[in-house]
């Protein structure tokens, strides 16, 4: 008897197997029970034919409730209509635990608030399961991408003494009598590590005390933040587009079933090939003005602006050279025009907005000190960061990829809260 999983079921066509999992749903025609079975790797239908099994087994199947945990033995049979491509002709069912009656998430429609209250159960459903499986694939692709290119993974602290970007949108902590904050980015710590290892990336949770309710915002989310010594603005953009192309290729290759469950039209994803188009901030402003948007040079892009710009292209687009006054103090101004920085945002197509923000970093000591002073930042808190310019400074660049926004785009789903196992939003800290 071969014990296997639904993900590996194709290896056992016309063989008897043992599956361990849960009853997602069932229906009956009187003489046949159709058991919708899940095991954490996928979903498959088990068929129990009354005339082919002992009567006690057929009767026992009647008593199985939704989400009961069971072990199932049966013959694997090809079925092209099934999402997995197979079904199981059931020979035996062993209940492990009969679930209580009244499982909260039935197959009827439920409101989003109700489903989020039951997120611990909602993730068992096919669509939510598929989203989080694709998230896992994206995680793996990112780690493999950087590992294969000689990057070292570093873990920046979550508790920090200051803001990285000079904002007030921080969760403040009492750290043994001193003020500290939950990290909004690991970038500065990654810069320090880049001066030790050359090429690094961090991959971890970040926090923003932003009172936003949009479909693109979370208060706790995951960021991937590479920093690279001796890499300039152009080299930075090359790494970004190569990484995005790599991620898309891996998802299309390895998550066909999940994309099918989500009914994701993959045509747009298949078109994501480097190089990506670019447009300067200044030209983007002209584009918006010509389209009758009320937008002035120096304004920040909102969702309608990003969507319109993205619609003019058939793949992700870089918006480059933002006004210096709009951006963080550490971004390197363009030597040919100091009013703009050597930075870029990468805008995903299909209305998903910014997924990457990055720049060449200021490496000149005196200039960094000048920018800190201009922004009225407390120099003493940044002394360790300034040290990076005192001792062996080099040109360097980096960027931050928002994991959840990337998952939302690749999955083609409406709201970012579905892209993380347990979302933390303005009004939600449960479950």
Residue pairs with C-beta under 8 A, 6 or more apart in sequence:
1 16
1 17
1 18
1 73
2 12
2 15
2 16
2 17
2 18
3 17
3 18
3 19
3 20
4 11
4 12
4 17
4 18
4 19
5 19
5 39
5 40
5 41
5 42
6 19
6 21
6 37
6 38
6 39
6 41
6 42
6 43
6 44
6 84
7 41
7 42
8 41
9 17
9 42
9 44
9 76
9 84
9 86
10 85
10 86
12 76
13 76
13 77
13 78
13 86
14 75
14 76
14 77
15 75
15 76
16 73
16 74
16 75
16 76
16 91
17 73
17 74
17 76
17 88
18 71
18 72
18 73
19 37
19 39
19 44
19 71
19 72
19 73
19 74
19 88
20 39
20 70
20 71
20 72
20 96
21 37
21 38
21 39
21 40
21 69
21 70
21 72
22 37
22 38
22 39
22 67
22 68
22 69
22 70
22 124
23 35
23 36
23 37
23 64
23 65
23 66
23 67
23 68
23 69
23 70
23 99
24 36
24 37
24 38
24 43
24 66
24 67
24 124
24 126
25 36
25 66
25 107
26 33
26 34
26 35
26 36
26 61
26 64
26 66
27 33
27 34
28 34
28 62
31 49
31 50
31 51
32 47
32 48
32 49
32 50
33 47
33 48
33 58
33 61
33 62
33 90
34 45
34 46
34 47
34 48
35 45
35 46
35 47
35 48
35 61
35 64
35 72
35 90
35 93
36 43
36 45
36 46
37 43
37 44
37 45
37 46
37 70
37 72
37 88
38 44
38 124
38 129
42 83
42 84
42 257
43 83
43 84
43 126
43 129
44 82
44 84
44 86
44 87
44 88
45 79
45 82
45 87
45 88
46 72
46 74
46 87
46 88
46 89
46 90
46 93
47 87
47 88
47 89
47 90
48 57
48 58
48 61
48 90
48 93
49 89
50 58
52 89
53 90
53 91
53 92
57 92
57 93
60 93
60 95
61 93
63 98
64 70
64 93
64 95
64 98
65 98
65 99
65 100
65 101
65 103
66 99
66 103
66 106
67 99
67 103
67 121
67 124
68 95
68 96
68 97
68 98
68 99
69 95
69 96
69 97
69 99
70 93
70 94
70 95
70 96
71 93
71 94
71 96
72 88
72 90
72 92
72 93
72 94
73 90
73 91
73 92
73 93
74 88
74 89
74 90
74 91
74 92
75 88
75 89
75 91
76 86
76 88
77 86
77 87
77 88
77 89
78 85
78 86
79 85
79 86
79 87
83 126
83 257
83 260
83 261
84 257
103 121
104 118
104 121
105 115
105 118
105 121
105 122
105 124
105 125
112 415
115 122
116 122
116 417
116 423
116 428
117 430
117 431
118 431
119 421
119 422
119 423
119 431
120 422
120 431
122 128
123 129
123 132
123 421
126 261
127 261
127 262
128 418
130 255
130 257
130 258
130 259
130 261
130 262
130 411
131 258
131 262
131 407
131 411
131 413
131 418
131 419
132 421
133 255
133 258
134 251
134 255
134 258
134 259
134 262
134 407
134 410
134 411
135 403
135 407
135 419
135 420
137 250
137 251
137 254
137 255
138 247
138 250
138 251
138 403
138 406
138 407
138 410
139 203
139 403
140 250
141 246
141 247
141 250
141 251
142 203
142 224
142 243
142 247
142 401
143 153
143 203
144 250
145 242
145 243
145 246
145 247
146 153
146 199
146 201
146 226
147 153
149 199
150 198
150 199
151 199
151 200
151 201
151 226
152 193
152 197
152 198
152 199
152 200
152 201
153 200
153 201
153 202
153 203
154 189
154 190
154 193
154 197
154 200
154 201
154 202
155 186
155 202
155 204
156 183
156 186
156 188
156 189
156 190
156 202
156 204
157 183
157 186
157 189
158 182
158 183
158 204
158 205
158 207
159 173
159 175
159 180
159 181
159 182
159 183
160 180
160 181
160 182
160 183
161 178
161 179
161 180
161 181
161 381
162 181
162 378
162 381
162 382
163 170
163 181
163 184
164 183
164 184
164 185
164 187
164 188
164 328
165 184
165 185
165 328
166 328
166 329
166 375
166 377
167 184
169 184
169 208
169 209
169 210
170 181
170 182
170 184
170 207
170 208
170 209
171 181
171 182
171 207
171 209
172 179
172 180
172 181
173 179
173 180
173 181
173 182
174 180
182 207
183 206
183 207
184 206
184 207
184 208
185 206
185 223
185 225
185 400
186 202
186 204
186 206
186 223
186 225
187 202
187 225
187 227
187 398
187 400
188 330
188 385
189 202
190 200
190 201
190 202
190 225
190 226
190 227
190 398
191 227
191 361
191 385
191 388
191 396
191 398
192 384
192 385
192 388
193 200
193 202
193 227
194 200
194 227
194 228
194 229
194 396
194 398
195 229
195 388
195 392
195 394
195 396
198 228
198 229
198 230
199 226
199 227
199 228
199 229
199 231
200 226
200 227
200 228
201 224
201 225
201 226
201 227
202 223
202 224
202 225
203 222
203 223
203 224
203 225
204 222
204 223
205 220
205 221
205 222
205 223
206 220
206 221
206 222
206 223
207 219
207 220
208 217
208 219
208 221
209 219
210 217
210 219
211 426
212 426
213 425
213 426
213 427
214 303
215 414
215 415
215 416
215 417
216 303
216 352
216 353
216 405
216 408
216 416
217 416
217 425
218 404
218 416
218 417
218 420
218 423
218 424
218 425
219 424
219 425
219 426
220 424
221 402
221 403
221 404
221 416
221 420
222 402
222 403
222 404
222 420
223 400
223 401
223 402
223 403
224 400
224 401
224 403
225 398
225 399
225 400
225 401
226 239
226 398
226 399
227 361
227 396
227 397
227 398
228 235
228 236
228 239
228 396
228 397
228 398
229 394
229 396
230 394
230 395
230 396
231 239
231 395
231 396
231 397
232 342
232 360
232 395
232 397
233 332
233 342
233 343
233 344
233 359
233 360
233 397
235 397
236 344
236 358
236 359
236 360
236 397
236 398
236 399
237 278
237 318
237 320
237 344
237 358
238 274
239 399
240 318
240 346
240 356
240 358
240 399
240 401
241 274
241 275
241 276
241 316
241 318
241 346
242 274
243 401
244 272
244 274
244 276
244 316
244 346
244 355
244 356
245 272
245 273
245 274
247 406
247 410
248 269
248 272
248 410
251 259
251 269
251 410
252 259
252 266
252 269
252 270
259 266
259 411
262 411
262 412
262 413
264 410
264 411
264 412
265 412
268 314
268 349
268 350
269 410
271 314
271 315
272 315
272 316
273 315
276 315
276 316
276 317
276 318
276 346
277 313
277 315
277 317
277 318
278 317
278 318
278 319
278 320
278 344
279 287
279 309
279 317
279 318
279 319
279 320
280 319
280 320
280 321
280 340
281 319
281 320
281 321
281 322
281 323
281 340
282 297
282 321
282 340
284 301
284 305
284 309
284 319
285 295
285 296
285 297
285 299
287 308
287 309
287 312
288 295
288 305
288 308
288 309
289 295
291 308
293 304
293 305
293 308
295 305
297 323
298 323
298 325
298 326
300 326
301 309
301 319
301 345
301 354
303 351
303 353
306 347
306 353
306 354
307 351
307 353
309 317
309 319
309 347
310 316
310 317
310 347
310 348
310 349
310 350
310 351
310 352
310 353
311 349
313 349
314 349
315 349
316 346
316 347
316 348
316 349
316 355
317 346
317 347
317 349
318 344
318 345
318 346
318 347
319 344
319 345
319 347
320 343
320 344
321 334
321 337
321 340
321 341
321 342
321 343
321 344
322 340
322 341
322 343
322 344
322 345
323 339
323 340
323 341
324 331
324 333
324 338
324 339
324 340
324 341
327 341
327 343
327 359
329 362
329 368
329 371
329 372
329 374
329 375
329 377
330 359
330 361
330 362
330 368
330 371
331 341
331 342
331 343
331 359
331 360
331 361
331 362
332 341
332 342
332 343
332 359
332 360
332 361
332 362
332 363
333 339
333 340
333 341
333 342
334 340
334 341
334 342
341 359
341 360
342 359
342 360
343 357
343 358
343 359
343 360
344 356
344 357
344 358
344 359
345 354
345 356
345 357
346 354
346 355
346 356
346 357
347 353
347 354
347 355
348 354
348 355
348 405
348 406
348 409
349 409
350 409
350 412
352 405
352 408
352 409
353 405
354 402
354 405
355 401
355 402
355 405
355 406
355 409
356 399
356 400
356 401
356 402
357 399
357 400
358 397
358 398
358 399
358 400
359 397
359 398
359 399
360 395
360 396
360 397
361 396
361 397
361 398
362 368
362 371
362 389
363 389
363 393
363 394
363 395
363 396
364 389
364 393
365 386
365 389
365 390
365 393
368 386
368 389
369 379
369 386
372 379
372 382
372 386
373 379
379 386
403 419
404 416
404 419
404 420
405 416
405 419
407 419
408 414
408 415
408 416
408 418
408 419
411 419
413 419
416 423
417 423
417 425
417 428
422 431
